[in-house]
Amino acid sequence: MGIDVRFPIGAMFTLLGVLLAAYGVLEPGQRSGGANGIDINLWWGLCLVAFGVVCLALGVRARRRLPKPTHPQDGVDNEAAGEFDTAYQSPTADRSARSNTL
């Protein structure tokens, strides 16, 4: 299975939220004229951090719920996929077996 999309999205939103919230704390004089004195950068930064943390938490929870693979060498449950557990024979092994019978 691949990487869960919630991990990179959660990390991106968390990082951008921390940067925006830090900017809002360090530059409190940069308030928008239509915001009625509310520090928009700080509050939106905190919202982005909260959303990013939720995405990361959901990604961790989904990773814990994944079933363990029955075949650790390939990570695929062949019986669940509708395939039978058969031994793999390479084409070269098949050719050598045929040449020995001649």
C-alpha positions as CSV (number, residue, x, y, z in Angstrom):
1,M,0.0,0.0,0.0
2,G,1.2,3.5,-0.5
3,I,1.5,6.6,1.7
4,D,-1.8,7.9,3.1
5,V,-2.6,11.3,1.6
6,R,-3.6,12.6,5.0
7,F,0.1,12.5,6.2
8,P,1.5,15.0,3.6
9,I,-1.6,17.2,3.7
10,G,-1.6,17.3,7.5
11,A,2.1,18.1,7.6
12,M,1.7,20.9,5.0
13,F,-1.3,22.5,6.8
14,T,0.4,22.2,10.2
15,L,3.6,23.8,8.9
16,L,1.9,26.6,7.1
17,G,-0.4,27.2,10.2
18,V,2.6,27.4,12.5
19,L,4.3,29.9,10.2
20,L,1.2,32.0,9.8
21,A,0.4,32.0,13.6
22,A,4.1,32.9,14.3
23,Y,3.8,35.8,11.9
24,G,0.6,36.9,13.6
25,V,2.2,36.8,17.0
26,L,5.5,38.5,16.0
27,E,3.9,41.2,13.8
28,P,0.7,42.3,15.8
29,G,0.7,45.7,14.1
30,Q,-0.2,44.2,10.7
31,R,-3.9,44.0,11.2
32,S,-6.3,44.2,8.4
33,G,-8.4,47.4,8.3
34,G,-11.7,45.4,7.9
35,A,-11.0,42.9,10.6
36,N,-12.2,45.1,13.5
37,G,-8.9,44.7,15.4
38,I,-8.8,40.9,15.1
39,D,-5.4,39.5,14.3
40,I,-6.4,37.5,11.2
41,N,-3.0,35.9,10.7
42,L,-2.9,34.5,14.2
43,W,-6.4,33.0,14.1
44,W,-6.2,31.5,10.6
45,G,-2.8,30.1,11.6
46,L,-4.3,28.4,14.6
47,C,-7.2,27.1,12.4
48,L,-4.7,25.6,9.9
49,V,-2.7,24.0,12.7
50,A,-5.9,22.4,14.1
51,F,-6.9,21.1,10.7
52,G,-3.3,19.7,10.1
53,V,-3.2,18.0,13.4
54,V,-6.6,16.4,12.8
55,C,-5.4,15.1,9.4
56,L,-2.3,13.7,10.9
57,A,-4.3,12.0,13.7
58,L,-6.7,10.4,11.2
59,G,-3.8,9.2,9.2
60,V,-2.2,7.5,12.2
61,R,-5.5,6.0,13.2
62,A,-6.0,4.6,9.7
63,R,-2.5,3.1,9.7
64,R,-3.2,1.3,13.0
65,R,-6.4,-0.3,11.6
66,L,-4.7,-1.9,8.5
67,P,-4.7,-5.7,8.6
68,K,-1.4,-7.4,8.9
69,P,-0.3,-9.1,5.6
70,T,-0.3,-12.9,5.7
71,H,2.7,-13.1,3.3
72,P,5.4,-10.8,4.8
73,Q,7.7,-11.2,1.8
74,D,5.3,-9.5,-0.7
75,G,2.8,-7.8,1.6
76,V,-0.2,-9.1,-0.3
77,D,-2.8,-11.4,1.1
78,N,-3.2,-13.8,-1.9
79,E,-6.1,-15.7,-0.5
80,A,-8.1,-12.5,0.1
81,A,-7.3,-11.4,-3.4
82,G,-8.9,-14.5,-4.8
83,E,-5.6,-16.2,-5.7
84,F,-4.4,-19.6,-4.5
85,D,-1.2,-20.1,-2.6
86,T,1.0,-21.8,-5.2
87,A,4.7,-22.1,-5.5
88,Y,6.4,-19.9,-8.0
89,Q,8.3,-21.7,-10.7
90,S,10.6,-19.6,-12.9
91,P,10.5,-20.2,-16.7
92,T,14.2,-21.2,-16.6
93,A,13.5,-23.9,-14.1
94,D,10.7,-25.2,-16.3
95,R,13.0,-25.3,-19.3
96,S,15.7,-27.2,-17.4
97,A,13.2,-29.7,-16.2
98,R,12.0,-30.3,-19.8
99,S,15.5,-30.7,-21.1
100,N,16.4,-33.3,-18.5
101,T,13.4,-35.5,-19.6
102,L,14.6,-35.7,-23.2
